[in-house]
Amino acid sequence: MASNKSDYVFFGELEQVVLLALARLQDRAYGMAIHRDIEERTGRDVAIGSVYRALDRLERKGYVSSHLGEPTPERGGRAKRFYAIESPGLSALHKSREMFARLWEGLRIDPEVAG
Amino acid sequence: MTRREPPRLAQLLVAASASSEYRDDLLGDLQEGYQKRRENNGRPSASLWYCWQAIRSIPANLAVRFSQPRLRKERRGTDMDTLIQDLRYSVRTLVKSPAFAVIATTTLALAIAVNSAVFSLVNVVVFSELPMDDPDQVTIFRALNSRLGEEYGSFTYNDFLEFRDGSQSFSELAAWTGGAWILTGGEEPVRVDGYEVTDNFLRAWGLTTVAGRGFVPSDNQLGAEGVVLLSHGFWMRQFGGRVDVVGSTLEMDGAPHTVIGVLTPKMEFANLAEAEVWLPLRRTRDETALEERDVFLSGRLREGVSVSEAHNEIATIAARLEEEYPTTNRGWESLVLSARDSLLGDDGRRILLLLVIMVAFVLLIACANVANMLLARATARSREIAVRTALGARRGRLVRQLLTENFMIAIAAAGIGLLLSRGLMELLIWITQGQQLFFVLAELDTTVLAFTLLISLIAPLAFGLAPAIRASRADTSGALKEGSARAGSGRESSRLRGALVGAQMSLAVMLMIVAGLIVRSVINEQQRALGFNPANLLTVELTLPDAKYADDQAITTFYRELMEGASGLPDVAGVALVSHLPVIFAGQNQPFEIESQPVVDELERPAAHVNVASADYPALMGIPLVRGRGFTAADAQESVPVALISLEAAERYWPEKDPIGERIRIREDDPWIRIVGIVGNVRPDDTNDERPSPHIYLPFQQNARPDMYVLVRSGGDPLALAGAVRQEVWAVDPNQPIDETRSMQQALFDSDSTTYALITLFIAFALFALCMAAAGIYGVMSYAVSRRAGEFGIRMALGATTSDVRRMVLANGSKLIAVGGVIGLAGAALISRLLSNLVFGISTLDPLTFVGVTILLAVVGLFANYIPARRATRTDPVTALRAE
């Protein structure tokens, strides 16, 4: 993916985390699943409201889309809202990774110090 | 039972802070997480987590909530999602209460079925594609004669010429008359039906040929070369649609006819659909032009001329013709109608209007019933709705959800209803033996589909909006607190249900009275004496071609040989000939002259149905000879002309004198005919005639005519003889086609088949209405009883007897029945006026029907009311009070 510097995107940490969770969960990505995935990988019990704020922003940017799924009894008969990454979201992830890769290029930081 | 719900306060916190868009998602996700944690770590930990999540989510939730409103491109998609969600939810709720779903759907399906069936009949009349080009410009003429009771008369050829030459209103005035020809040259002779038309007929109707040419003026010249146009259907059937048929020659009635073209398929409409061939009408203004009223007229209006202007002009000419040609035209009026108006007579229009009103009632009753069920359900669901309201569901959203459910019921009902309506139409066609074109024409087209869709969309609003709004208004705290199925239903709700039942009751009264009046009329009609014995009687219709049977001698020889042959068949008790089948069609009511009673006023002339019959006709039919003698072999062609008259003719026209020996004459130039005998009456063919119609019978020997019915009396099933009789016909003339062959009983049934079809419809409506009304009363009363169980318990504990309680409940129900019944009776008195031409032997306010229906409904209503009343008395005070 050829890109020049002006293409670099900045978006919030949680947004990136959520986007990565979406990529991982594929078609099983809905609020609680995303929340659980983040918790499992980061050990952080984020507020579900924050997850939705991130999803809301991502959706406004056109990075993700959502649709309603089946309601389930354990949700009190409410439907799951499934999210999927759209191609702008995917390319944003790639660009962000590339950007961080460039930022890290040649840097040597002792993990102990950074810790 | 452990509490499965997360902490309510925390839920409210989430619901309050979240934007409406994500509220359900958040609550769902949190509940899911809560359930998982509760299973793994126990309830306290799960509750703690839930609360912590709820609190921590507040800032993010508020941020989303107060962020710039999103102009989502997918906004429509979200609406769609809501719809899909609603649909899913509806399916689930309906599946959960199958009894409700099935009853509601069936009720509506039945109502929709009769509505689409009747609408498809209306569709034929109101919206059907008329065969003409700009049909509003095309008029159809009708001749009326009030004295002869003729409303659909045709015209003399002379009338046509006078109208054509004397009027200014029409750019084209065309005439046509029915005809039948025998087509030979194929394997066996076939009779083809069709019309003879003036050359401008196609121009008048703006029609074209699909192949070849139409008629030109020279085709109408007497003695011109034989030409024929084929109907599209006949062309396809007989010639496989081959274009090279045009130009070929057909042998019709023994003469060559060149096929000059094929008509447009548009022409296959109503009675014209049966026409196979179209020939030029070849007549001149001679004596015969005045003899028979056998041409139909149709005119295309000149630019800017209205139908009523054209009618006035024609009426003026018709009045002049009455003066000029008193013998043929006295008493005849002319009516000019637009093509569409002429499709259906006034009676037909009235029946159709009545049907439309009836089915609308059926639909209303069904809607009222479903509405009642929904009201009951709304009460039962008030808790569910209260919870959803508490969780932030907006009222509009709830109403929308409830209406979605109703629409689902209605759409399912529409689907089933359409199938049922097809079945109903098939039944009507079967009952009428395909004789009634309206039923056959009533096809399922897009208009009918659109109509069905429309009512299935309107119906849910009619039956569902009020219950939905009421349900959505449910008092949240009350419903949650009480937690009982009884919550949220107030006096208002039960009053609404009562009103619905009252309305159902009154509609049912109206439907049943109309059905009752019609049934009574038909019974009265059927009870008129037939005057003959229709059992074991075979009727074979024959039309001898004019070309081959040019003179009376040939005709009488043919029929004599046929009768001799048929009499010799085994199991044949007798054979006779008659020109018209009694009851089915008695023949034209013809004015005649009595020698001893010179007529002063043409309008005062006596009239009777003139039938030609063979000597043994009365004996074979079982029509008694009252006085005088019957025809004998001595009444031959050269002998003195004789006639028999019916008893009614004798009593009506010779009230104080013995008609035997009197002389009458039907046409001015004919010789006088001596009356030699009086025979019994037969039932008139007109269903509206209470008195038997006067008849004159002329002997076949003296009045040979080519078209006769051969009647064969058999010892057993008359149809078993049909094959043998046909063979006898072909033994006399192998080229003679045979028209309809049926038993007299079948013929009688066929002639009343439309009535039977209508009766079937009306009885079905009435039964439906009765069942619905009974179910409605039962539903409302048992619901009321269950609500008041506690009250009854207390009353009985305080000493009320079972009969006191029963009386109380019955009194309540009776009030509904009485109010509904009175309104219904008043409505029925209004509607039954539409029946004024249809009732027979009773008034439209027939007391027996009105009282009978009232009693029947009261009994059914009270019975439906009695069951819940009895249940009320079984209430155990202790149980009832505990339930409170």
Interface residues (C-beta under 8 A of the other chain):
Chain A: Y30 G31 M32 H35 R36 D45 A47 I48 G49 S50 Y52 R53 D56 E59 R60 S65 H67 L68 E70 P71 T72 E74 R75 G76 R78 A79 K80 R81
Chain B: E5 V14 S17 A18 Y22 D24 D25 L26 L27 G28 D29 L30 Q31 E32 G33 Q35 K36 W49 Q53 R56 S57 I58 P59 A60 N61 A63 V64 S67 R70 R72 E74 G77 D81 I84 Q85 R88 Y89
